[in-house]
Amino acid sequence: MTLLAWSDRLALGVGRMDDTHREFVDHLNALGEAGDEAMLERLDAFIAHTEEHFEQEKRWMLELSFPPIHCHTHEHDGVLNIMREVRGMVADGRHDVGRVLARELAPWFENHAATMDAMLAVFLRAVEQGVDPMQALATQPCGSPAHATTCGGEQESPGAVRA
């Protein structure tokens, strides 16, 4: 069963970011479709992808002096901590917890991409176009996810994953 289908609503207009996000969705779906015998292997691959994915975004944020870097990386850290905790449970035979993780990560990712990553994409596109990222942000429509400050409406990590 596909937990999350890639669509234009997930695309942020930054090729390298969109490519990584497509891979995230592929790993998410692979985990969601995994039988017990393949779950640990797929979770390990998903964690490895997610570590690199989040590190790449962190490098961009550092290069751009991205204002809400701490909120964004804090959320990434929380997700990775949960994934690693679930990995231990799956290794102990708790495959049900791996399925819950996959289900919870789907809506989390949709929200994260539409808000925090959308704001980062504004900055990345501005730099590609030779525009000051803060000026580019100021031109976003009021109320758009990329215009909102991310710390004020800080998202929750997929916390429904419980032992």
C-alpha positions in Angstrom: 0.0 0.0 0.0 1.3 3.4 -1.0 1.4 5.7 2.1 2.3 8.9 0.2 2.3 9.5 -3.6 4.7 12.0 -5.1 2.7 14.9 -6.6 3.2 18.5 -7.7 2.0 19.7 -4.3 5.2 18.2 -2.7 7.4 19.8 -5.3 9.2 22.9 -4.1 10.8 24.1 -7.3 14.4 23.3 -6.3 15.5 20.3 -8.4 18.1 18.9 -5.9 15.6 19.2 -3.0 12.7 17.7 -5.0 14.9 14.8 -6.1 15.8 14.1 -2.4 12.2 14.4 -1.4 11.1 11.9 -4.1 13.7 9.5 -2.7 12.3 10.1 0.8 8.8 9.2 -0.4 10.1 6.1 -2.1 11.9 4.9 1.0 8.8 5.7 3.1 6.6 3.7 0.8 9.1 0.8 0.7 9.0 0.7 4.5 5.3 0.8 4.5 5.1 -2.1 2.1 7.8 -4.2 3.8 6.9 -7.6 5.2 8.4 -8.6 8.5 11.5 -10.2 6.9 12.4 -7.1 4.9 11.5 -4.4 7.4 14.8 -4.0 9.2 16.7 -3.8 5.9 14.3 -1.2 4.5 14.3 0.8 7.8 18.1 0.9 7.8 18.1 2.1 4.2 15.5 4.8 5.1 17.5 5.9 8.1 20.7 6.2 6.0 18.8 8.2 3.3 17.2 10.5 5.9 20.5 11.2 7.7 22.1 12.3 4.4 18.9 14.2 3.4 18.8 16.1 6.6 22.6 16.8 6.6 22.3 18.2 3.1 19.6 20.6 4.2 21.6 21.6 7.2 24.6 22.4 5.0 22.4 24.6 2.8 20.9 26.3 5.9 24.4 27.0 7.2 25.6 28.4 3.9 22.6 30.6 3.6 22.6 31.8 7.3 19.0 30.5 7.3 17.2 32.3 10.2 15.1 29.4 11.5 18.0 26.8 11.2 17.6 25.8 14.9 13.9 25.0 14.6 14.4 23.1 11.3 17.3 21.1 12.5 15.6 20.4 15.9 12.7 18.9 14.1 15.1 16.8 11.9 16.9 15.6 15.0 13.7 14.6 16.6 12.6 12.5 13.6 15.9 10.8 13.3 15.9 10.0 17.1 12.4 8.4 16.7 13.6 6.4 13.6 16.6 5.1 15.5 14.4 4.2 18.5 12.0 2.4 16.3 14.9 0.6 14.6 15.8 -1.0 17.9 12.2 -2.1 18.4 12.0 -3.6 14.9 15.3 -5.4 15.5 13.6 -6.9 18.6 10.8 -8.2 16.4 8.3 -5.3 16.9 7.4 -4.9 13.2 4.1 -3.3 14.1 6.1 -0.3 15.4 7.9 0.0 12.1 4.5 0.1 10.4 3.3 2.8 12.7 6.4 4.9 12.0 5.8 4.7 8.3 2.2 5.7 8.7 3.0 8.6 11.0 5.9 9.9 8.8 3.7 10.3 5.8 1.6 13.2 7.1 4.6 14.6 9.0 6.5 14.8 5.8 3.7 16.5 3.9 3.5 19.2 6.5 7.2 19.6 6.9 7.8 19.9 3.2 4.9 22.5 2.9 6.2 24.7 5.7 9.8 24.4 6.8 11.2 23.0 3.6 9.1 25.5 1.5 10.8 28.4 3.4 14.2 26.9 2.8 13.3 26.5 -0.9 12.5 30.2 -1.1 16.1 30.9 0.1 17.7 28.4 -2.3 15.8 29.7 -5.3 16.7 33.3 -4.4 20.4 32.5 -4.2 20.2 30.7 -7.6 18.6 33.8 -9.0 21.1 36.2 -7.4 18.5 37.7 -5.1 18.8 38.4 -1.4 17.0 35.6 0.3 15.4 37.9 2.9 14.0 40.1 0.2 12.7 37.0 -1.6 11.0 35.9 1.6 9.4 39.3 2.0 7.8 39.0 -1.4 6.0 35.7 -0.4 2.2 36.2 0.0 1.1 36.8 3.6 -0.2 33.6 5.0 1.8 31.4 2.7 3.7 28.6 4.5 7.1 30.0 3.3 6.2 33.4 4.7 5.3 32.2 8.1 8.0 31.9 10.8 8.6 28.3 11.5 9.4 28.5 15.2 6.1 30.2 16.1 4.1 27.3 14.8 6.7 24.6 15.5 5.5 21.2 14.3 5.5 18.1 16.3 7.6 15.1 15.2 5.7 11.9 14.6 5.2 11.3 18.3 2.5 8.7 18.0 5.2 6.1 17.7 5.2 4.6 21.2 6.7 1.4 22.5 
